Amino acid sequence: MSKEAMQTRNETELGPLEVKVDGAVERAIGRLKRAMAREGILKEVKNRRYYEKPSVKAKRKQRDAERRRRRSLRTRPE
């Protein structure tokens, strides 16, 4: 999925995730796990396991944004 498509998707509107099974079920499970990781489903489930206060949620989002910003600066060609 492209970066633009990821940005336009709403976190609460995740649709069904389909994976084709071409013979080997183990490979299909691996593709499913990779697709779920790419979509952020596992992270979302982990975050929603317990209630998160709005102040804690805002701090986490700021921390994650800072981490993404630093990573982009580190990998950006100069």
C-alpha positions, 0 to 999 in steps of 0.5 A, a space after each residue: 500500500 502506498 504512503 498516500 493511501 496509508 495517510 488517507 485511511 482512517 484508523 477506525 475504518 479498516 476494511 477486511 484484509 484478504 490473502 490468497 491461499 496458493 497451495 501452501 497454507 504456511 506461506 499464506 499465514 506469513 503473507 497475512 502476518 506481514 499484511 497485518 503488520 503493514 496495516 498496523 492492525 497488531 499495533 492497534 490491537 495492542 494499544 486498545 487492549 487497555 483504556 488509555 487516558 487522553 493525556 497519555 494518548 497525546 503524549 504517546 502520539 507526540 513521542 511516536 511523531 518525534 521518533 518518526 521525524 528523527 528516523 526520516 532525518 537519519 535516512 534522508 539523503 543529503 
